[in-house]
Amino acid sequence: EGVDHVRYLARLTELELIDRERRMVERRIKSAKFPAVKSLDSFDFKAIPSLKMMMLAVRLDRSAGERHCTRPISDR
């Protein structure tokens, strides 16, 4: 809307490249067969009674604030 042909094609190309990169990453992750990403919602806290959910959530929140990201919990 109100964009000339060159800018339109540039934006279309940019969106296509972004989509291709996203699909490439998805294919690589799938072919690497990484374990499923898990969340605290699915964790069985009864298996480790000494681990308190609130304490863990606070620590994860602090580390997320320090690193500006959260790390997934894998089953190792």
For each residue, the residues with C-beta under 8 A, 3 or more apart:
1:
2:
3: 7 8 11
4: 7 8
5: 8 9
6: 9 10
7: 3 4 10 11
8: 3 4 5 11 12
9: 5 6 12 13
10: 6 7 13 14
11: 3 7 8 14 15
12: 8 9 15 16
13: 9 10 16 17
14: 10 11 17 18
15: 11 12 18 19
16: 12 13 19 20
17: 13 14 20 21
18: 14 15 21 22
19: 15 16 22 23
20: 16 17 23 24
21: 17 18 24 25
22: 18 19 25 26
23: 19 20 26 27
24: 20 21 27 28
25: 21 22 28 29
26: 22 23 29 30
27: 23 24 30 31
28: 24 25 31 32
29: 25 26 32 34
30: 26 27 33
31: 27 28
32: 28 29
33: 30
34: 29 74
35: 74 75
36: 75
37: 72 73 74
38: 42 43 72 73 74 75
39: 42 43 72 73
40: 43 53 56 57 60 73
41:
42: 38 39
43: 38 39 40 73
44: 47
45: 48 49 51 53
46: 49
47: 44
48: 45 51
49: 45 46
50:
51: 45 48 55 56
52: 55 56
53: 40 45 56 57
54: 57 58
55: 51 52 58 59
56: 40 51 52 53 59 60
57: 40 53 54 60 61
58: 54 55 61 62
59: 55 56 62 63
60: 40 56 57 63 64 70
61: 57 58 64 65
62: 58 59 65 66
63: 59 60 66 67 70 71
64: 60 61 67 68 69 70
65: 61 62 68
66: 62 63
67: 63 64
68: 64 65
69: 64
70: 60 63 64
71: 63
72: 37 38 39
73: 37 38 39 40 43
74: 34 35 37 38
75: 35 36 38
76:
